[in-house]
Amino acid sequence: MALTRRPAVGSLFSFVLLLCSFSLLPQFALAQGNPRNLQIGIDPRSNLTGETEESRQKILEGIHSLGATWVRDGFAKSPNGVSDLVDVVRRAKQLNLRFIVQIVQVDGDYDVPLQPNRCGWHAKPLGQIDLTKYTNRLRAQLDALKAANLAVDAFEIGNEDDTDCYNADIPTGRTAAAQDLKAAARGYGKFLMASAEVIHDPKYYPQAKLITFGMAHGGTPSNSLPEPAQFVAMLRNVDGVNYLDNDKYHVDGIGTHIYASPSDVTGSVTKTLEADVAALGTSKPFWLTEWGFLNDKSFPTKKGESLSQAISEYLAAVDSVHRRIPLGPICFYSYSVWLVDESGNPMPQAEVLAKRARADAR
C-alpha cells in the first residue's frame, strides 16, 4: 500500500494519522495476501515412524533441501511407540519445518471385531470407534510431544474418509444411500470433535490448526463418495450439531487431495477445487494435504509433456485459483516416490518444485 508523503510541518492530527497508517500496514498487507505466495509442503510417503532413524533424517533433510516449509506425516504404530513419533517431529523441527500431523484410527481404538477390507488392512468404521480408547491414545502421544517441548503446527483429522478404505462407514459394493451418508457424517463428526477437544486442551496445542480429512475425490460410487465436499458440508448440521464450528472449537481448514489428470492438468485441478468451493464456500481455506499425479507411467504424456512440465502446469493452475479461492499449505505427494531415485538423489522434477518452494519461502 503506497503512503502519501506529508509535509514536514503539520498538525498533530496529521502526525497521529501517519503513525496509524504505519501501524495498520502489516495487517492490511496480510489481509490482501499474495496470490503467488504458496506454502509448499512435501509428504515423505507417510509413516516416517516406521523408518530407521538414519532414513528419517535423510528424508527430512532432502525435503528441507528442496525448500519446502511444511511436512506432513502420520501417527502410525511403530516398533518403539511414541518415542518414534517424538523423534520424527524433533528432527523436522530441527530443520525448521512446520509439521502437519495426520491422525487416523488404528485397530487398537476398537473393541469390536474388525474384518479385512479390499485395500489390504482392517476395515475401520468411524461410527464404531471407542472414543475413550482413541482419546487415551491421542493424549499419550501428545503428552510425549509436550514433554519433549515440541510444537505441532496443524492436525489433519482423518484421511480420505470419503472412501471405504479409510472409513468403513462408507459402503462397499454399492452407492451410498442417504442413511449411509448421515451415519458416516455422524461417525466422522464425533471423531473430529473428540480429536479437537483433546488437541485444543490448554495443556496440549490450543493454537494448532485443525484441518478436516483430505477428501480423496477418487474411486467409484461403489467404494467412495462421488461428491465428498457435499459430505463435509453435511458436518455443519448432524443431529443439530455443527461439527465444523461450535463453542468448543472451530475447524481452520478443509483438507483436500487433488491428483491431476496428466491429459488435462489445469482443467482437473480447477474443476475439483471449484466443486469443493461450490459445496463449502470460501470461509475456510482449502489445504491440499496431498497433490500430484497417480501414475508415473503417464509421463511423458501423449502430448509429450514431461513430469517436470506437468508439475509447473499444476502450480500455475493453483496460482490461478488462489486469486479467488483461499488456500493453506499444498503438500506434494510424495518425496520418496516422485522426487528422488532409489539412491535418494533428486530427479529433474524435484528442481522444478524446489525452485518454486524457495521463491515462495522468501
C-alpha positions in Angstrom: 0.0 0.0 0.0 1.6 3.3 -1.0 1.6 6.0 1.6 1.1 9.7 0.7 4.1 11.9 1.6 3.2 14.5 4.1 4.8 18.0 4.7 7.4 18.1 7.5 5.3 20.6 9.4 1.7 19.7 10.1 -0.9 19.3 12.7 -0.7 16.8 15.5 -3.7 15.1 13.9 -1.8 14.5 10.7 1.2 13.1 12.6 -1.0 10.7 14.5 -2.8 9.7 11.3 0.6 8.9 9.7 1.6 6.7 12.6 -1.7 4.9 12.4 -1.1 4.3 8.7 2.2 2.5 9.5 0.6 0.5 12.4 -2.1 -0.8 10.1 0.2 -1.6 7.2 1.2 -5.2 8.2 -2.4 -6.1 8.9 -3.6 -4.7 5.6 -0.8 -6.5 3.7 -1.6 -9.7 5.4 -5.3 -9.4 4.6 -4.5 -8.7 0.9 -2.1 -11.6 0.7 0.0 -12.5 -2.4 -1.8 -14.9 -4.7 1.5 -16.3 -5.8 2.9 -16.9 -2.3 2.1 -20.5 -1.9 3.2 -22.5 1.2 4.9 -25.5 -0.3 5.0 -28.7 1.6 6.1 -32.3 0.9 4.7 -35.6 2.1 7.6 -38.1 2.7 5.3 -41.0 1.9 3.6 -41.2 5.3 4.6 -43.0 8.5 8.2 -42.0 9.0 7.8 -43.5 12.4 8.3 -46.9 10.7 11.6 -45.9 9.2 15.1 -46.2 10.7 16.5 -43.0 12.4 19.0 -42.7 9.6 16.3 -42.9 6.9 14.1 -40.4 8.7 17.0 -37.9 8.9 17.9 -38.4 5.2 14.3 -38.0 4.0 13.7 -34.9 6.1 17.0 -33.3 5.1 16.1 -34.0 1.5 12.7 -32.3 1.9 14.3 -29.3 3.6 16.9 -29.0 0.9 14.1 -28.6 -1.7 12.9 -25.5 0.0 9.7 -26.9 1.4 8.4 -25.2 4.6 5.8 -27.9 5.6 6.0 -31.6 6.1 3.0 -33.9 6.7 3.2 -37.3 8.3 1.1 -39.7 10.3 0.9 -41.2 13.7 1.2 -44.8 12.9 2.1 -47.8 15.0 5.9 -48.3 15.2 8.4 -50.5 16.9 9.1 -48.1 19.7 5.7 -46.5 20.0 5.5 -42.8 20.9 9.3 -42.4 21.1 9.5 -42.8 17.3 6.8 -40.2 16.9 8.8 -37.8 19.1 11.9 -38.5 17.2 10.3 -37.7 13.8 8.8 -34.4 15.0 12.1 -33.4 16.7 14.1 -34.0 13.5 11.6 -32.0 11.5 11.7 -29.1 13.9 15.5 -29.0 14.0 15.2 -28.3 10.3 12.6 -25.6 10.9 9.9 -27.5 9.1 6.3 -26.8 10.0 4.5 -30.0 10.8 1.1 -31.3 9.9 0.2 -34.4 11.9 -2.2 -36.7 10.2 -4.4 -38.6 12.7 -6.2 -41.8 11.7 -7.8 -44.5 13.7 -5.9 -47.7 14.4 -7.0 -51.3 15.3 -6.4 -50.7 19.0 -9.1 -48.0 19.1 -11.8 -50.6 18.6 -13.4 -53.1 20.9 -15.4 -54.8 18.1 -14.0 -57.4 15.7 -12.6 -55.8 12.5 -12.7 -57.5 9.2 -10.2 -57.3 6.3 -11.2 -54.8 3.6 -10.4 -54.7 -0.1 -7.4 -52.3 0.5 -5.4 -54.9 2.4 -6.0 -53.8 6.0 -8.8 -53.9 8.6 -11.9 -52.0 7.8 -12.4 -49.3 10.4 -15.9 -47.8 10.7 -15.6 -44.4 12.4 -19.1 -44.8 13.8 -17.9 -47.8 15.9 -14.7 -46.4 17.2 -14.2 -46.5 21.0 -13.7 -42.8 21.6 -12.3 -43.4 25.1 -9.6 -45.7 23.8 -8.9 -43.4 21.0 -8.6 -40.2 23.0 -6.4 -42.0 25.7 -4.0 -43.0 22.9 -4.0 -39.5 21.5 -3.4 -38.0 24.9 -0.4 -40.3 25.4 1.1 -39.2 22.1 0.6 -35.5 22.8 1.9 -36.0 26.4 5.1 -37.3 24.9 5.4 -34.4 22.4 4.8 -31.8 25.1 7.3 -33.5 27.4 9.9 -33.1 24.6 8.9 -29.5 24.2 8.0 -30.0 20.6 5.5 -27.8 18.6 2.9 -29.1 16.2 1.5 -26.6 13.7 -1.6 -28.4 12.4 -3.5 -31.6 12.8 -5.4 -33.2 9.9 -8.2 -35.3 11.4 -8.6 -38.4 9.3 -7.5 -39.4 5.9 -9.7 -39.9 2.8 -12.7 -40.7 5.0 -14.9 -40.4 1.9 -13.7 -43.8 0.9 -14.3 -47.3 2.3 -10.6 -48.0 2.6 -10.2 -45.5 5.5 -13.8 -45.3 6.8 -15.8 -48.4 6.7 -19.0 -46.4 7.3 -18.8 -45.8 3.5 -20.4 -48.9 2.0 -18.5 -51.2 -0.3 -20.1 -52.6 -3.4 -22.9 -50.2 -3.7 -23.6 -46.4 -3.9 -24.1 -44.8 -0.5 -27.7 -44.0 0.4 -28.9 -41.1 2.4 -28.9 -43.1 5.6 -25.3 -44.2 4.9 -24.3 -40.6 4.5 -25.9 -39.5 7.7 -24.3 -42.3 9.7 -20.9 -41.6 8.2 -21.2 -37.9 8.9 -22.2 -38.6 12.5 -19.3 -41.0 13.0 -16.7 -38.7 11.5 -18.2 -35.7 13.3 -17.8 -37.3 16.7 -14.3 -38.4 15.8 -13.5 -34.8 14.8 -15.0 -33.3 17.9 -13.2 -35.8 20.2 -9.9 -35.1 18.5 -10.4 -31.3 18.6 -11.2 -31.3 22.3 -8.0 -33.2 23.2 -5.7 -31.2 20.8 -7.0 -27.8 21.9 -6.8 -28.7 25.6 -4.8 -25.8 27.1 -2.0 -28.3 28.2 -1.5 -29.5 24.6 -1.9 -27.5 21.4 -4.7 -24.9 21.7 -3.2 -22.8 18.9 -2.7 -25.6 16.4 -4.7 -25.5 13.2 -7.5 -28.1 12.8 -7.9 -29.5 9.3 -10.7 -31.9 8.2 -9.7 -35.1 6.5 -8.3 -34.9 3.0 -11.0 -35.7 0.5 -9.9 -38.4 -2.0 -12.0 -37.3 -5.0 -11.5 -40.7 -6.4 -12.6 -44.3 -6.7 -16.0 -45.3 -7.9 -19.5 -44.8 -6.5 -19.3 -48.4 -5.2 -16.5 -47.6 -2.8 -16.3 -43.9 -2.3 -18.5 -40.8 -2.3 -18.8 -39.0 -5.7 -19.4 -35.6 -4.1 -17.1 -35.6 -1.0 -17.3 -31.8 -0.4 -21.1 -32.1 0.0 -20.4 -34.8 2.6 -18.1 -32.4 4.5 -20.7 -29.7 4.2 -23.2 -32.0 6.0 -21.0 -31.7 9.1 -22.5 -28.3 9.7 -25.7 -29.9 10.9 -25.7 -33.5 12.0 -28.5 -34.1 14.6 -28.4 -30.4 15.3 -24.6 -30.3 15.9 -22.3 -28.2 13.8 -19.0 -30.2 13.9 -17.1 -27.6 11.9 -17.9 -24.6 14.1 -19.2 -24.6 17.7 -18.5 -23.1 21.1 -15.7 -25.7 21.8 -13.6 -25.3 18.6 -13.5 -24.1 15.0 -12.1 -26.0 12.1 -9.4 -23.9 10.5 -9.2 -25.5 7.1 -10.7 -28.1 4.7 -8.5 -30.9 3.7 -8.5 -31.9 0.0 -6.4 -34.3 -2.1 -6.2 -33.4 -5.7 -4.4 -35.7 -8.1 -4.4 -34.2 -11.6 -5.1 -35.9 -14.8 -1.9 -35.8 -16.9 -4.0 -35.2 -20.0 -5.7 -32.1 -18.5 -3.7 -30.9 -15.5 -5.2 -27.4 -15.4 -8.8 -28.5 -16.0 -8.8 -31.3 -13.4 -7.2 -29.1 -10.7 -9.6 -26.2 -11.4 -12.7 -28.3 -11.6 -12.0 -30.2 -8.4 -11.4 -27.0 -6.4 -14.4 -25.3 -7.9 -16.6 -28.3 -6.9 -15.2 -28.1 -3.3 -16.0 -24.4 -3.2 -19.5 -24.9 -4.6 -20.3 -27.1 -1.7 -18.3 -25.4 1.1 -17.8 -21.8 0.2 -14.6 -19.9 0.8 -15.0 -19.0 4.5 -12.2 -21.6 5.3 -9.1 -22.1 3.3 -8.5 -25.4 1.4 -5.4 -27.3 2.4 -4.1 -29.5 -0.3 -2.5 -32.0 2.1 -1.8 -34.3 -0.9 -1.4 -33.2 -4.5 0.4 -34.6 -7.6 -0.2 -37.4 -10.0 -1.2 -41.0 -9.6 0.9 -42.9 -12.1 4.4 -42.1 -13.2 3.9 -44.3 -16.3 1.7 -41.5 -17.6 4.8 -39.4 -18.4 5.8 -38.3 -20.9 2.1 -37.8 -21.9 0.7 -38.4 -25.4 1.3 -34.7 -25.9 5.0 -35.2 -25.0 4.7 -33.3 -21.7 7.2 -34.4 -19.1 6.6 -34.7 -15.3 8.6 -31.5 -14.8 6.3 -29.7 -17.2 3.2 -31.2 -15.5 4.3 -30.0 -12.1 4.9 -26.5 -13.5 1.4 -26.6 -15.1 -0.1 -27.8 -11.8 1.4 -24.9 -9.9 0.3 -22.4 -12.5 -3.3 -23.8 -12.1 -3.1 -23.4 -8.3 -1.9 -19.9 -8.8 -4.8 -19.1 -10.9 -7.4 -20.4 -8.5 -5.6 -18.9 -5.5 -6.5 -15.5 -6.7 -10.2 -16.2 -5.7 -10.0 -19.3 -3.5 -8.2 -19.2 -0.2 -5.5 -21.9 0.1 -3.5 -23.3 3.0 -0.3 -25.3 2.5 -0.1 -27.5 -0.5 1.9 -30.8 0.2 3.3 -32.7 -2.8 2.8 -36.5 -2.6 5.4 -37.9 -2.4 9.1 -37.3 -1.8 10.2 -40.9 -1.9 8.2 -42.0 -4.9 8.3 -39.0 -7.3 11.2 -36.7 -6.4 14.2 -38.9 -5.7 15.6 -42.0 -7.3 16.3 -45.3 -5.4 19.6 -43.9 -4.1 17.8 -40.8 -2.7 19.2 -38.5 -5.4 16.9 -35.7 -6.6 15.4 -36.3 -10.1 14.8 -33.4 -12.6 11.3 -32.7 -11.5 12.5 -32.1 -7.9 14.2 -28.9 -9.0 11.0 -27.6 -10.6 9.3 -27.9 -7.2 12.3 -26.7 -5.3 12.7 -23.5 -7.4 9.1 -22.5 -6.7 9.3 -23.5 -3.0 12.4 -21.4 -2.5 10.9 -18.4 -4.2 7.7 -18.6 -2.1 9.6 -19.1 1.1 11.4 -15.8 0.8 
